[in-house]
């Protein structure tokens, strides 16, 4: 196990596995493989990841709070239990409407690595 990945064969809760940081964003690596990554994020209210693109699809799963996910200029407001897929090569951004935790899963395809 990599020291910065979650421990394998151990039960955990995403919501309880990361704390909020006043005025900041915290991230933890759940799994990191050549084929993709799973990361856990916590955002303090008002914090954001600026608009960017990625060469592969990414799945956001909200585990706490409420966040705004902007994809191609369109806003989506998600709360705990909701998910959305951000398509490859389309600009996207994330903003915390309130304290907000999410799991980000990025999976590369063979075509992505070429």
C-alpha positions as a printed Julia matrix, in Angstrom:
114×3 Matrix{Float64}:
   0.0    0.0     0.0
   1.25   3.45   -0.84
   1.52   5.59    2.28
  -0.83   8.18    0.78
  -3.6    5.74   -0.22
  -6.38   4.47    2.0
  -5.67   1.2     3.82
  -6.97  -1.84    1.96
  -9.31  -4.44    3.56
 -10.54  -1.88    6.09
 -14.07  -0.5     6.31
 -14.32   3.29    6.12
 -16.79   6.09    5.49
 -15.89   8.75    2.91
 -17.74  11.37    4.95
 -15.73  10.59    8.09
 -12.37  10.11    6.33
 -11.62  13.78    5.72
 -12.01  16.94    7.78
 -12.89  20.47    6.7
 -10.23  23.17    6.75
 -11.45  26.73    7.41
 -11.12  28.65    4.16
  -9.48  25.78    2.32
  -9.68  22.63    0.27
  -8.34  19.3     1.52
  -7.75  16.25   -0.67
  -6.82  12.65    0.06
  -5.88   9.89   -2.36
  -8.12   6.86   -1.98
  -6.53   4.82   -4.8
  -3.99   5.76   -7.46
  -3.39   3.44  -10.39
  -2.1    3.88  -13.97
  -5.7    3.3   -15.11
  -7.16   6.06  -12.93
  -7.5    7.67   -9.54
 -10.07   8.01   -6.77
  -9.71  11.1    -4.59
 -11.68  12.47   -1.65
 -12.08  16.24   -1.3
 -13.48  18.59    1.33
 -14.22  22.22    0.49
 -14.93  24.98    2.98
 -17.98  27.07    2.03
 -17.12  29.38   -0.88
 -13.95  27.52   -1.91
 -13.62  26.39   -5.54
 -11.57  24.58   -8.14
 -11.25  26.91  -11.12
 -12.44  26.03  -14.59
 -10.27  23.45  -16.38
 -10.51  20.44  -18.69
  -9.37  16.82  -18.41
  -8.67  14.34  -21.2
 -10.99  11.7   -19.68
 -14.41  11.42  -18.06
 -14.66  11.97  -14.31
 -17.38  11.01  -11.81
 -18.26  13.22   -8.85
 -20.14  11.67   -5.91
 -21.25  14.1    -3.22
 -20.95  12.68    0.3
 -21.7   15.77    2.41
 -23.04  19.29    1.94
 -23.92  21.07   -1.29
 -21.75  21.99   -4.26
 -22.08  23.65   -7.62
 -20.61  21.69  -10.5
 -20.22  23.74  -13.68
 -19.86  21.76  -16.92
 -19.53  23.59  -20.21
 -20.92  26.75  -18.6
 -24.03  25.03  -17.16
 -24.48  24.88  -13.36
 -25.63  21.78  -11.5
 -26.29  21.91   -7.74
 -25.65  18.57   -6.05
 -26.22  17.43   -2.48
 -25.18  14.35   -0.51
 -26.1   11.16   -2.33
 -26.09  12.74   -5.8
 -23.55  12.21   -8.58
 -22.64  13.59  -11.99
 -20.25  12.63  -14.79
 -18.06  15.37  -16.22
 -17.29  14.54  -19.86
 -13.74  14.49  -21.19
 -12.41  17.67  -22.81
 -15.33  19.84  -21.62
 -14.48  22.69  -19.24
 -15.66  22.18  -15.67
 -15.33  23.76  -12.23
 -16.42  22.99   -8.67
 -17.63  25.45   -6.01
 -18.77  24.79   -2.45
 -22.19  26.33   -1.77
 -21.72  25.2     1.84
 -19.14  22.91    3.44
 -18.94  20.15    0.86
 -17.28  16.73    0.49
 -17.01  14.77   -2.73
 -15.36  11.69   -4.2
 -13.75  12.2    -7.61
 -13.2    9.09   -9.76
 -11.17   9.45  -12.94
 -10.76   6.43  -15.2
  -8.43   6.5   -18.18
  -9.11   4.44  -21.27
  -6.45   3.02  -23.58
  -7.27   5.86  -25.96
  -6.62   8.45  -23.19
  -3.03   7.31  -22.73
  -2.1    7.6   -26.42
